[in-house]
Amino acid sequence: MLKGLFSDILQQILEAEMDEHVEYEKHGVEGNNSGNSRNGYTGKNIKARFGGTDIQVPWDRNEGFTSPPIC
């Protein structure tokens, strides 16, 4: 249960970081013809004290978004 909660919270943090990076919320019309937009996800497996968990790291069209280091 803790593993799922950790994964969900981390996913929300990454989505918020992407919102800040591209300067609009997911599905926002401000992203239309903005020159940079969300462009999918990359799957990552991270290891934590309670075992490994999979997350989806968002990426942008210009490849300028880098996820924060995950400790």
PDB file of N, H, CA, C and O in Angstrom:
ATOM      1  N   MET A   1       0.826  -1.193   0.000  1.00  0.00           N
ATOM      2  CA  MET A   1       0.000   0.000   0.000  1.00  0.00           C
ATOM      3  C   MET A   1       0.873   1.262   0.000  1.00  0.00           C
ATOM      4  O   MET A   1       0.596   2.218  -0.724  1.00  0.00           O
ATOM      5  N   LEU A   2       1.922   1.251   0.814  1.00  0.00           N
ATOM      6  H   LEU A   2       2.148   0.475   1.402  1.00  0.00           H
ATOM      7  CA  LEU A   2       2.822   2.393   0.885  1.00  0.00           C
ATOM      8  C   LEU A   2       3.537   2.620  -0.438  1.00  0.00           C
ATOM      9  O   LEU A   2       3.790   3.757  -0.835  1.00  0.00           O
ATOM     10  N   LYS A   3       3.857   1.530  -1.111  1.00  0.00           N
ATOM     11  H   LYS A   3       3.651   0.606  -0.789  1.00  0.00           H
ATOM     12  CA  LYS A   3       4.520   1.607  -2.408  1.00  0.00           C
ATOM     13  C   LYS A   3       3.648   2.344  -3.426  1.00  0.00           C
ATOM     14  O   LYS A   3       4.137   3.197  -4.166  1.00  0.00           O
ATOM     15  N   GLY A   4       2.353   2.010  -3.460  1.00  0.00           N
ATOM     16  H   GLY A   4       1.956   1.317  -2.858  1.00  0.00           H
ATOM     17  CA  GLY A   4       1.425   2.661  -4.378  1.00  0.00           C
ATOM     18  C   GLY A   4       1.235   4.138  -4.054  1.00  0.00           C
ATOM     19  O   GLY A   4       1.161   4.971  -4.956  1.00  0.00           O
ATOM     20  N   LEU A   5       1.159   4.453  -2.793  1.00  0.00           N
ATOM     21  H   LEU A   5       1.219   3.776  -2.060  1.00  0.00           H
ATOM     22  CA  LEU A   5       1.009   5.839  -2.360  1.00  0.00           C
ATOM     23  C   LEU A   5       2.232   6.667  -2.762  1.00  0.00           C
ATOM     24  O   LEU A   5       2.099   7.784  -3.262  1.00  0.00           O
ATOM     25  N   PHE A   6       3.415   6.109  -2.538  1.00  0.00           N
ATOM     26  H   PHE A   6       3.522   5.201  -2.132  1.00  0.00           H
ATOM     27  CA  PHE A   6       4.655   6.783  -2.914  1.00  0.00           C
ATOM     28  C   PHE A   6       4.689   7.059  -4.409  1.00  0.00           C
ATOM     29  O   PHE A   6       5.027   8.162  -4.838  1.00  0.00           O
ATOM     30  N   SER A   7       4.337   6.055  -5.197  1.00  0.00           N
ATOM     31  H   SER A   7       4.061   5.159  -4.849  1.00  0.00           H
ATOM     32  CA  SER A   7       4.329   6.193  -6.652  1.00  0.00           C
ATOM     33  C   SER A   7       3.345   7.268  -7.098  1.00  0.00           C
ATOM     34  O   SER A   7       3.671   8.079  -7.964  1.00  0.00           O
ATOM     35  N   ASP A   8       2.141   7.285  -6.520  1.00  0.00           N
ATOM     36  H   ASP A   8       1.876   6.626  -5.817  1.00  0.00           H
ATOM     37  CA  ASP A   8       1.116   8.273  -6.884  1.00  0.00           C
ATOM     38  C   ASP A   8       1.564   9.695  -6.554  1.00  0.00           C
ATOM     39  O   ASP A   8       1.382  10.611  -7.356  1.00  0.00           O
ATOM     40  N   ILE A   9       2.145   9.873  -5.380  1.00  0.00           N
ATOM     41  H   ILE A   9       2.293   9.129  -4.728  1.00  0.00           H
ATOM     42  CA  ILE A   9       2.607  11.205  -4.965  1.00  0.00           C
ATOM     43  C   ILE A   9       3.740  11.675  -5.861  1.00  0.00           C
ATOM     44  O   ILE A   9       3.766  12.830  -6.285  1.00  0.00           O
ATOM     45  N   LEU A  10       4.667  10.786  -6.146  1.00  0.00           N
ATOM     46  H   LEU A  10       4.645   9.847  -5.802  1.00  0.00           H
ATOM     47  CA  LEU A  10       5.785  11.146  -7.015  1.00  0.00           C
ATOM     48  C   LEU A  10       5.302  11.514  -8.406  1.00  0.00           C
ATOM     49  O   LEU A  10       5.821  12.447  -9.018  1.00  0.00           O
ATOM     50  N   GLN A  11       4.313  10.789  -8.911  1.00  0.00           N
ATOM     51  H   GLN A  11       3.891  10.031  -8.415  1.00  0.00           H
ATOM     52  CA  GLN A  11       3.750  11.087 -10.228  1.00  0.00           C
ATOM     53  C   GLN A  11       3.103  12.475 -10.237  1.00  0.00           C
ATOM     54  O   GLN A  11       3.262  13.222 -11.202  1.00  0.00           O
ATOM     55  N   GLN A  12       2.387  12.819  -9.189  1.00  0.00           N
ATOM     56  H   GLN A  12       2.258  12.212  -8.405  1.00  0.00           H
ATOM     57  CA  GLN A  12       1.765  14.145  -9.092  1.00  0.00           C
ATOM     58  C   GLN A  12       2.817  15.248  -9.041  1.00  0.00           C
ATOM     59  O   GLN A  12       2.628  16.312  -9.630  1.00  0.00           O
ATOM     60  N   ILE A  13       3.911  15.005  -8.349  1.00  0.00           N
ATOM     61  H   ILE A  13       4.065  14.140  -7.870  1.00  0.00           H
ATOM     62  CA  ILE A  13       4.995  15.986  -8.281  1.00  0.00           C
ATOM     63  C   ILE A  13       5.591  16.211  -9.659  1.00  0.00           C
ATOM     64  O   ILE A  13       5.824  17.354 -10.052  1.00  0.00           O
ATOM     65  N   LEU A  14       5.839  15.143 -10.395  1.00  0.00           N
ATOM     66  H   LEU A  14       5.649  14.214 -10.076  1.00  0.00           H
ATOM     67  CA  LEU A  14       6.403  15.274 -11.740  1.00  0.00           C
ATOM     68  C   LEU A  14       5.448  16.010 -12.675  1.00  0.00           C
ATOM     69  O   LEU A  14       5.887  16.826 -13.486  1.00  0.00           O
ATOM     70  N   GLU A  15       4.163  15.737 -12.573  1.00  0.00           N
ATOM     71  H   GLU A  15       3.807  15.075 -11.914  1.00  0.00           H
ATOM     72  CA  GLU A  15       3.178  16.445 -13.399  1.00  0.00           C
ATOM     73  C   GLU A  15       3.161  17.940 -13.070  1.00  0.00           C
ATOM     74  O   GLU A  15       3.066  18.771 -13.973  1.00  0.00           O
ATOM     75  N   ALA A  16       3.252  18.282 -11.789  1.00  0.00           N
ATOM     76  H   ALA A  16       3.330  17.606 -11.056  1.00  0.00           H
ATOM     77  CA  ALA A  16       3.283  19.694 -11.387  1.00  0.00           C
ATOM     78  C   ALA A  16       4.541  20.377 -11.904  1.00  0.00           C
ATOM     79  O   ALA A  16       4.489  21.530 -12.332  1.00  0.00           O
ATOM     80  N   GLU A  17       5.670  19.675 -11.868  1.00  0.00           N
ATOM     81  H   GLU A  17       5.711  18.738 -11.520  1.00  0.00           H
ATOM     82  CA  GLU A  17       6.917  20.234 -12.405  1.00  0.00           C
ATOM     83  C   GLU A  17       6.790  20.487 -13.904  1.00  0.00           C
ATOM     84  O   GLU A  17       7.290  21.493 -14.407  1.00  0.00           O
ATOM     85  N   MET A  18       6.127  19.582 -14.620  1.00  0.00           N
ATOM     86  H   MET A  18       5.721  18.765 -14.211  1.00  0.00           H
ATOM     87  CA  MET A  18       5.933  19.765 -16.061  1.00  0.00           C
ATOM     88  C   MET A  18       5.017  20.957 -16.320  1.00  0.00           C
ATOM     89  O   MET A  18       5.277  21.745 -17.229  1.00  0.00           O
ATOM     90  N   ASP A  19       3.945  21.102 -15.532  1.00  0.00           N
ATOM     91  H   ASP A  19       3.733  20.461 -14.793  1.00  0.00           H
ATOM     92  CA  ASP A  19       3.061  22.267 -15.668  1.00  0.00           C
ATOM     93  C   ASP A  19       3.860  23.558 -15.566  1.00  0.00           C
ATOM     94  O   ASP A  19       3.666  24.484 -16.354  1.00  0.00           O
ATOM     95  N   GLU A  20       4.753  23.610 -14.599  1.00  0.00           N
ATOM     96  H   GLU A  20       4.912  22.858 -13.959  1.00  0.00           H
ATOM     97  CA  GLU A  20       5.581  24.801 -14.383  1.00  0.00           C
ATOM     98  C   GLU A  20       6.542  25.012 -15.551  1.00  0.00           C
ATOM     99  O   GLU A  20       6.768  26.144 -15.979  1.00  0.00           O
ATOM    100  N   HIS A  21       7.098  23.934 -16.057  1.00  0.00           N
ATOM    101  H   HIS A  21       6.915  23.014 -15.710  1.00  0.00           H
ATOM    102  CA  HIS A  21       8.076  24.030 -17.147  1.00  0.00           C
ATOM    103  C   HIS A  21       7.457  24.550 -18.445  1.00  0.00           C
ATOM    104  O   HIS A  21       8.002  25.455 -19.076  1.00  0.00           O
ATOM    105  N   VAL A  22       6.314  23.974 -18.844  1.00  0.00           N
ATOM    106  H   VAL A  22       5.871  23.239 -18.331  1.00  0.00           H
ATOM    107  CA  VAL A  22       5.697  24.394 -20.109  1.00  0.00           C
ATOM    108  C   VAL A  22       4.747  25.571 -19.934  1.00  0.00           C
ATOM    109  O   VAL A  22       4.219  26.097 -20.914  1.00  0.00           O
ATOM    110  N   GLU A  23       4.527  25.986 -18.690  1.00  0.00           N
ATOM    111  H   GLU A  23       4.956  25.559 -17.894  1.00  0.00           H
ATOM    112  CA  GLU A  23       3.740  27.168 -18.346  1.00  0.00           C
ATOM    113  C   GLU A  23       2.258  27.060 -18.671  1.00  0.00           C
ATOM    114  O   GLU A  23       1.605  28.068 -18.943  1.00  0.00           O
ATOM    115  N   TYR A  24       1.722  25.839 -18.646  1.00  0.00           N
ATOM    116  H   TYR A  24       2.252  25.020 -18.425  1.00  0.00           H
ATOM    117  CA  TYR A  24       0.282  25.641 -18.746  1.00  0.00           C
ATOM    118  C   TYR A  24      -0.061  24.274 -18.171  1.00  0.00           C
ATOM    119  O   TYR A  24       0.782  23.378 -18.127  1.00  0.00           O
ATOM    120  N   GLU A  25      -1.306  24.123 -17.732  1.00  0.00           N
ATOM    121  H   GLU A  25      -1.991  24.851 -17.768  1.00  0.00           H
ATOM    122  CA  GLU A  25      -1.740  22.861 -17.155  1.00  0.00           C
ATOM    123  C   GLU A  25      -2.059  21.858 -18.255  1.00  0.00           C
ATOM    124  O   GLU A  25      -2.318  22.229 -19.399  1.00  0.00           O
ATOM    125  N   LYS A  26      -2.034  20.592 -17.888  1.00  0.00           N
ATOM    126  H   LYS A  26      -1.823  20.291 -16.958  1.00  0.00           H
ATOM    127  CA  LYS A  26      -2.325  19.528 -18.836  1.00  0.00           C
ATOM    128  C   LYS A  26      -3.691  19.768 -19.486  1.00  0.00           C
ATOM    129  O   LYS A  26      -4.664  20.076 -18.797  1.00  0.00           O
ATOM    130  N   HIS A  27      -3.758  19.629 -20.784  1.00  0.00           N
ATOM    131  H   HIS A  27      -2.967  19.378 -21.343  1.00  0.00           H
ATOM    132  CA  HIS A  27      -4.958  19.842 -21.606  1.00  0.00           C
ATOM    133  C   HIS A  27      -5.366  21.310 -21.674  1.00  0.00           C
ATOM    134  O   HIS A  27      -6.474  21.612 -22.120  1.00  0.00           O
ATOM    135  N   GLY A  28      -4.503  22.232 -21.246  1.00  0.00           N
ATOM    136  H   GLY A  28      -3.603  21.987 -20.884  1.00  0.00           H
ATOM    137  CA  GLY A  28      -4.820  23.654 -21.309  1.00  0.00           C
ATOM    138  C   GLY A  28      -4.690  24.179 -22.731  1.00  0.00           C
ATOM    139  O   GLY A  28      -3.785  23.784 -23.466  1.00  0.00           O
ATOM    140  N   VAL A  29      -5.591  25.067 -23.113  1.00  0.00           N
ATOM    141  H   VAL A  29      -6.327  25.388 -22.516  1.00  0.00           H
ATOM    142  CA  VAL A  29      -5.551  25.635 -24.464  1.00  0.00           C
ATOM    143  C   VAL A  29      -4.345  26.560 -24.656  1.00  0.00           C
ATOM    144  O   VAL A  29      -3.980  26.875 -25.789  1.00  0.00           O
ATOM    145  N   GLU A  30      -3.731  26.992 -23.556  1.00  0.00           N
ATOM    146  H   GLU A  30      -4.028  26.736 -22.636  1.00  0.00           H
ATOM    147  CA  GLU A  30      -2.559  27.860 -23.663  1.00  0.00           C
ATOM    148  C   GLU A  30      -1.399  27.139 -24.367  1.00  0.00           C
ATOM    149  O   GLU A  30      -0.492  27.786 -24.891  1.00  0.00           O
ATOM    150  N   GLY A  31      -1.431  25.819 -24.376  1.00  0.00           N
ATOM    151  H   GLY A  31      -2.167  25.293 -23.950  1.00  0.00           H
ATOM    152  CA  GLY A  31      -0.368  25.045 -24.997  1.00  0.00           C
ATOM    153  C   GLY A  31      -0.475  24.943 -26.507  1.00  0.00           C
ATOM    154  O   GLY A  31       0.488  24.563 -27.172  1.00  0.00           O
ATOM    155  N   ASN A  32      -1.643  25.279 -27.061  1.00  0.00           N
ATOM    156  H   ASN A  32      -2.426  25.587 -26.521  1.00  0.00           H
ATOM    157  CA  ASN A  32      -1.820  25.209 -28.516  1.00  0.00           C
ATOM    158  C   ASN A  32      -0.890  26.192 -29.210  1.00  0.00           C
ATOM    159  O   ASN A  32      -0.896  27.387 -28.915  1.00  0.00           O
ATOM    160  N   ASN A  33      -0.091  25.673 -30.136  1.00  0.00           N
ATOM    161  H   ASN A  33      -0.087  24.702 -30.375  1.00  0.00           H
ATOM    162  CA  ASN A  33       0.849  26.480 -30.918  1.00  0.00           C
ATOM    163  C   ASN A  33       1.812  27.282 -30.040  1.00  0.00           C
ATOM    164  O   ASN A  33       2.199  28.396 -30.392  1.00  0.00           O
ATOM    165  N   SER A  34       2.192  26.714 -28.903  1.00  0.00           N
ATOM    166  H   SER A  34       1.877  25.809 -28.617  1.00  0.00           H
ATOM    167  CA  SER A  34       3.091  27.424 -27.981  1.00  0.00           C
ATOM    168  C   SER A  34       4.563  27.223 -28.322  1.00  0.00           C
ATOM    169  O   SER A  34       5.421  27.924 -27.788  1.00  0.00           O
ATOM    170  N   GLY A  35       4.862  26.281 -29.200  1.00  0.00           N
ATOM    171  H   GLY A  35       4.164  25.712 -29.634  1.00  0.00           H
ATOM    172  CA  GLY A  35       6.247  26.005 -29.536  1.00  0.00           C
ATOM    173  C   GLY A  35       6.848  24.904 -28.678  1.00  0.00           C
ATOM    174  O   GLY A  35       7.849  24.299 -29.060  1.00  0.00           O
ATOM    175  N   ASN A  36       6.259  24.642 -27.544  1.00  0.00           N
ATOM    176  H   ASN A  36       5.445  25.134 -27.233  1.00  0.00           H
ATOM    177  CA  ASN A  36       6.688  23.534 -26.705  1.00  0.00           C
ATOM    178  C   ASN A  36       5.456  22.966 -26.030  1.00  0.00           C
ATOM    179  O   ASN A  36       4.594  23.708 -25.559  1.00  0.00           O
ATOM    180  N   SER A  37       5.379  21.663 -25.988  1.00  0.00           N
ATOM    181  H   SER A  37       6.080  21.060 -26.370  1.00  0.00           H
ATOM    182  CA  SER A  37       4.222  21.041 -25.358  1.00  0.00           C
ATOM    183  C   SER A  37       4.603  19.684 -24.807  1.00  0.00           C
ATOM    184  O   SER A  37       5.686  19.163 -25.076  1.00  0.00           O
ATOM    185  N   ARG A  38       3.709  19.133 -24.045  1.00  0.00           N
ATOM    186  H   ARG A  38       2.829  19.556 -23.827  1.00  0.00           H
ATOM    187  CA  ARG A  38       3.924  17.782 -23.526  1.00  0.00           C
ATOM    188  C   ARG A  38       4.021  16.832 -24.710  1.00  0.00           C
ATOM    189  O   ARG A  38       3.365  17.018 -25.734  1.00  0.00           O
ATOM    190  N   ASN A  39       4.853  15.813 -24.546  1.00  0.00           N
ATOM    191  H   ASN A  39       5.386  15.662 -23.714  1.00  0.00           H
ATOM    192  CA  ASN A  39       5.056  14.916 -25.679  1.00  0.00           C
ATOM    193  C   ASN A  39       5.227  13.474 -25.229  1.00  0.00           C
ATOM    194  O   ASN A  39       6.003  12.728 -25.826  1.00  0.00           O
ATOM    195  N   GLY A  40       4.524  13.078 -24.198  1.00  0.00           N
ATOM    196  H   GLY A  40       3.894  13.684 -23.712  1.00  0.00           H
ATOM    197  CA  GLY A  40       4.558  11.686 -23.781  1.00  0.00           C
ATOM    198  C   GLY A  40       5.261  11.459 -22.460  1.00  0.00           C
ATOM    199  O   GLY A  40       5.499  12.385 -21.685  1.00  0.00           O
ATOM    200  N   TYR A  41       5.584  10.206 -22.231  1.00  0.00           N
ATOM    201  H   TYR A  41       5.391   9.454 -22.861  1.00  0.00           H
ATOM    202  CA  TYR A  41       6.180   9.785 -20.972  1.00  0.00           C
ATOM    203  C   TYR A  41       7.274   8.765 -21.229  1.00  0.00           C
ATOM    204  O   TYR A  41       7.284   8.079 -22.251  1.00  0.00           O
ATOM    205  N   THR A  42       8.181   8.683 -20.293  1.00  0.00           N
ATOM    206  H   THR A  42       8.173   9.240 -19.462  1.00  0.00           H
ATOM    207  CA  THR A  42       9.197   7.651 -20.289  1.00  0.00           C
ATOM    208  C   THR A  42       9.041   6.859 -19.003  1.00  0.00           C
ATOM    209  O   THR A  42       9.008   7.435 -17.915  1.00  0.00           O
ATOM    210  N   GLY A  43       8.949   5.565 -19.119  1.00  0.00           N
ATOM    211  H   GLY A  43       8.976   5.096 -20.002  1.00  0.00           H
ATOM    212  CA  GLY A  43       8.816   4.725 -17.934  1.00  0.00           C
ATOM    213  C   GLY A  43      10.144   4.590 -17.202  1.00  0.00           C
ATOM    214  O   GLY A  43      11.187   4.397 -17.825  1.00  0.00           O
ATOM    215  N   LYS A  44      10.102   4.692 -15.902  1.00  0.00           N
ATOM    216  H   LYS A  44       9.254   4.849 -15.395  1.00  0.00           H
ATOM    217  CA  LYS A  44      11.294   4.535 -15.059  1.00  0.00           C
ATOM    218  C   LYS A  44      10.942   3.629 -13.890  1.00  0.00           C
ATOM    219  O   LYS A  44       9.818   3.647 -13.388  1.00  0.00           O
ATOM    220  N   ASN A  45      11.902   2.854 -13.472  1.00  0.00           N
ATOM    221  H   ASN A  45      12.815   2.840 -13.879  1.00  0.00           H
ATOM    222  CA  ASN A  45      11.749   2.045 -12.273  1.00  0.00           C
ATOM    223  C   ASN A  45      12.688   2.629 -11.236  1.00  0.00           C
ATOM    224  O   ASN A  45      13.892   2.732 -11.470  1.00  0.00           O
ATOM    225  N   ILE A  46      12.149   3.006 -10.106  1.00  0.00           N
ATOM    226  H   ILE A  46      11.170   2.922  -9.916  1.00  0.00           H
ATOM    227  CA  ILE A  46      12.978   3.559  -9.044  1.00  0.00           C
ATOM    228  C   ILE A  46      12.974   2.606  -7.862  1.00  0.00           C
ATOM    229  O   ILE A  46      12.010   1.878  -7.627  1.00  0.00           O
ATOM    230  N   LYS A  47      14.066   2.630  -7.133  1.00  0.00           N
ATOM    231  H   LYS A  47      14.849   3.221  -7.324  1.00  0.00           H
ATOM    232  CA  LYS A  47      14.197   1.768  -5.969  1.00  0.00           C
ATOM    233  C   LYS A  47      14.044   2.596  -4.706  1.00  0.00           C
ATOM    234  O   LYS A  47      14.618   3.679  -4.590  1.00  0.00           O
ATOM    235  N   ALA A  48      13.278   2.092  -3.775  1.00  0.00           N
ATOM    236  H   ALA A  48      12.811   1.212  -3.870  1.00  0.00           H
ATOM    237  CA  ALA A  48      13.062   2.751  -2.493  1.00  0.00           C
ATOM    238  C   ALA A  48      13.252   1.709  -1.392  1.00  0.00           C
ATOM    239  O   ALA A  48      13.476   0.531  -1.673  1.00  0.00           O
ATOM    240  N   ARG A  49      13.165   2.139  -0.176  1.00  0.00           N
ATOM    241  H   ARG A  49      12.983   3.095   0.053  1.00  0.00           H
ATOM    242  CA  ARG A  49      13.349   1.222   0.959  1.00  0.00           C
ATOM    243  C   ARG A  49      12.375   0.063   0.939  1.00  0.00           C
ATOM    244  O   ARG A  49      12.710  -1.033   1.387  1.00  0.00           O
ATOM    245  N   PHE A  50      11.183   0.285   0.430  1.00  0.00           N
ATOM    246  H   PHE A  50      10.911   1.176   0.066  1.00  0.00           H
ATOM    247  CA  PHE A  50      10.153  -0.750   0.421  1.00  0.00           C
ATOM    248  C   PHE A  50      10.111  -1.525  -0.884  1.00  0.00           C
ATOM    249  O   PHE A  50       9.183  -2.303  -1.106  1.00  0.00           O
ATOM    250  N   GLY A  51      11.095  -1.329  -1.752  1.00  0.00           N
ATOM    251  H   GLY A  51      11.848  -0.697  -1.572  1.00  0.00           H
ATOM    252  CA  GLY A  51      11.175  -2.060  -3.022  1.00  0.00           C
ATOM    253  C   GLY A  51      11.070  -1.140  -4.220  1.00  0.00           C
ATOM    254  O   GLY A  51      10.922   0.073  -4.071  1.00  0.00           O
ATOM    255  N   GLY A  52      11.145  -1.713  -5.401  1.00  0.00           N
ATOM    256  H   GLY A  52      11.264  -2.698  -5.523  1.00  0.00           H
ATOM    257  CA  GLY A  52      11.069  -0.943  -6.631  1.00  0.00           C
ATOM    258  C   GLY A  52       9.644  -0.568  -6.987  1.00  0.00           C
ATOM    259  O   GLY A  52       8.697  -1.274  -6.640  1.00  0.00           O
ATOM    260  N   THR A  53       9.502   0.543  -7.678  1.00  0.00           N
ATOM    261  H   THR A  53      10.272   1.116  -7.960  1.00  0.00           H
ATOM    262  CA  THR A  53       8.196   0.985  -8.155  1.00  0.00           C
ATOM    263  C   THR A  53       8.371   1.668  -9.508  1.00  0.00           C
ATOM    264  O   THR A  53       9.399   2.294  -9.767  1.00  0.00           O
ATOM    265  N   ASP A  54       7.382   1.548 -10.348  1.00  0.00           N
ATOM    266  H   ASP A  54       6.546   1.039 -10.138  1.00  0.00           H
ATOM    267  CA  ASP A  54       7.420   2.152 -11.680  1.00  0.00           C
ATOM    268  C   ASP A  54       6.706   3.491 -11.667  1.00  0.00           C
ATOM    269  O   ASP A  54       5.650   3.643 -11.052  1.00  0.00           O
ATOM    270  N   ILE A  55       7.302   4.466 -12.359  1.00  0.00           N
ATOM    271  H   ILE A  55       8.160   4.343 -12.858  1.00  0.00           H
ATOM    272  CA  ILE A  55       6.682   5.782 -12.545  1.00  0.00           C
ATOM    273  C   ILE A  55       6.771   6.149 -14.010  1.00  0.00           C
ATOM    274  O   ILE A  55       7.529   5.542 -14.767  1.00  0.00           O
ATOM    275  N   GLN A  56       6.003   7.135 -14.404  1.00  0.00           N
ATOM    276  H   GLN A  56       5.387   7.628 -13.789  1.00  0.00           H
ATOM    277  CA  GLN A  56       6.029   7.660 -15.766  1.00  0.00           C
ATOM    278  C   GLN A  56       6.523   9.106 -15.709  1.00  0.00           C
ATOM    279  O   GLN A  56       5.835   9.982 -15.186  1.00  0.00           O
ATOM    280  N   VAL A  57       7.712   9.347 -16.246  1.00  0.00           N
ATOM    281  H   VAL A  57       8.271   8.635 -16.671  1.00  0.00           H
ATOM    282  CA  VAL A  57       8.300  10.687 -16.237  1.00  0.00           C
ATOM    283  C   VAL A  57       7.853  11.413 -17.501  1.00  0.00           C
ATOM    284  O   VAL A  57       8.122  10.945 -18.608  1.00  0.00           O
ATOM    285  N   PRO A  58       7.166  12.564 -17.353  1.00  0.00           N
ATOM    286  CA  PRO A  58       6.715  13.297 -18.536  1.00  0.00           C
ATOM    287  C   PRO A  58       7.889  13.945 -19.263  1.00  0.00           C
ATOM    288  O   PRO A  58       8.918  14.241 -18.655  1.00  0.00           O
ATOM    289  N   TRP A  59       7.730  14.160 -20.550  1.00  0.00           N
ATOM    290  H   TRP A  59       6.894  13.919 -21.044  1.00  0.00           H
ATOM    291  CA  TRP A  59       8.733  14.888 -21.306  1.00  0.00           C
ATOM    292  C   TRP A  59       8.058  15.832 -22.272  1.00  0.00           C
ATOM    293  O   TRP A  59       6.898  15.655 -22.644  1.00  0.00           O
ATOM    294  N   ASP A  60       8.814  16.841 -22.670  1.00  0.00           N
ATOM    295  H   ASP A  60       9.756  16.985 -22.369  1.00  0.00           H
ATOM    296  CA  ASP A  60       8.266  17.873 -23.546  1.00  0.00           C
ATOM    297  C   ASP A  60       8.864  17.764 -24.939  1.00  0.00           C
ATOM    298  O   ASP A  60       9.876  17.096 -25.150  1.00  0.00           O
ATOM    299  N   ARG A  61       8.224  18.428 -25.873  1.00  0.00           N
ATOM    300  H   ARG A  61       7.402  18.971 -25.701  1.00  0.00           H
ATOM    301  CA  ARG A  61       8.629  18.351 -27.281  1.00  0.00           C
ATOM    302  C   ARG A  61      10.051  18.865 -27.499  1.00  0.00           C
ATOM    303  O   ARG A  61      10.780  18.309 -28.321  1.00  0.00           O
ATOM    304  N   ASN A  62      10.458  19.904 -26.788  1.00  0.00           N
ATOM    305  H   ASN A  62       9.866  20.356 -26.121  1.00  0.00           H
ATOM    306  CA  ASN A  62      11.793  20.477 -26.952  1.00  0.00           C
ATOM    307  C   ASN A  62      12.854  19.770 -26.111  1.00  0.00           C
ATOM    308  O   ASN A  62      14.022  20.157 -26.134  1.00  0.00           O
ATOM    309  N   GLU A  63      12.458  18.750 -25.377  1.00  0.00           N
ATOM    310  H   GLU A  63      11.509  18.436 -25.359  1.00  0.00           H
ATOM    311  CA  GLU A  63      13.350  17.969 -24.524  1.00  0.00           C
ATOM    312  C   GLU A  63      14.088  18.824 -23.496  1.00  0.00           C
ATOM    313  O   GLU A  63      15.229  18.524 -23.145  1.00  0.00           O
ATOM    314  N   GLY A  64      13.450  19.875 -23.017  1.00  0.00           N
ATOM    315  H   GLY A  64      12.523  20.119 -23.302  1.00  0.00           H
ATOM    316  CA  GLY A  64      14.065  20.748 -22.040  1.00  0.00           C
ATOM    317  C   GLY A  64      13.723  20.397 -20.611  1.00  0.00           C
ATOM    318  O   GLY A  64      14.369  20.877 -19.679  1.00  0.00           O
ATOM    319  N   PHE A  65      12.705  19.556 -20.427  1.00  0.00           N
ATOM    320  H   PHE A  65      12.181  19.166 -21.184  1.00  0.00           H
ATOM    321  CA  PHE A  65      12.296  19.184 -19.079  1.00  0.00           C
ATOM    322  C   PHE A  65      13.167  18.067 -18.581  1.00  0.00           C
ATOM    323  O   PHE A  65      13.300  17.027 -19.226  1.00  0.00           O
ATOM    324  N   THR A  66      13.766  18.286 -17.418  1.00  0.00           N
ATOM    325  H   THR A  66      13.658  19.130 -16.893  1.00  0.00           H
ATOM    326  CA  THR A  66      14.503  17.212 -16.752  1.00  0.00           C
ATOM    327  C   THR A  66      13.873  17.022 -15.389  1.00  0.00           C
ATOM    328  O   THR A  66      13.645  17.980 -14.651  1.00  0.00           O
ATOM    329  N   SER A  67      13.603  15.793 -15.074  1.00  0.00           N
ATOM    330  H   SER A  67      13.788  15.014 -15.674  1.00  0.00           H
ATOM    331  CA  SER A  67      12.976  15.527 -13.797  1.00  0.00           C
ATOM    332  C   SER A  67      13.961  15.813 -12.670  1.00  0.00           C
ATOM    333  O   SER A  67      15.169  15.644 -12.831  1.00  0.00           O
ATOM    334  N   PRO A  68      13.441  16.241 -11.542  1.00  0.00           N
ATOM    335  CA  PRO A  68      14.311  16.491 -10.394  1.00  0.00           C
ATOM    336  C   PRO A  68      14.935  15.182  -9.922  1.00  0.00           C
ATOM    337  O   PRO A  68      14.356  14.115 -10.126  1.00  0.00           O
ATOM    338  N   PRO A  69      16.108  15.249  -9.293  1.00  0.00           N
ATOM    339  CA  PRO A  69      16.720  14.003  -8.806  1.00  0.00           C
ATOM    340  C   PRO A  69      15.817  13.335  -7.776  1.00  0.00           C
ATOM    341  O   PRO A  69      15.248  13.986  -6.899  1.00  0.00           O
ATOM    342  N   ILE A  70      15.708  12.054  -7.907  1.00  0.00           N
ATOM    343  H   ILE A  70      16.170  11.525  -8.619  1.00  0.00           H
ATOM    344  CA  ILE A  70      14.859  11.296  -6.994  1.00  0.00           C
ATOM    345  C   ILE A  70      15.776  10.524  -6.057  1.00  0.00           C
ATOM    346  O   ILE A  70      16.555   9.675  -6.488  1.00  0.00           O
ATOM    347  N   CYS A  71      15.671  10.830  -4.782  1.00  0.00           N
ATOM    348  H   CYS A  71      15.038  11.520  -4.432  1.00  0.00           H
ATOM    349  CA  CYS A  71      16.550  10.204  -3.790  1.00  0.00           C
ATOM    350  C   CYS A  71      15.945   8.942  -3.256  1.00  0.00           C
ATOM    351  O   CYS A  71      16.545   8.279  -2.410  1.00  0.00           O
TER     352      CYS A  71
END
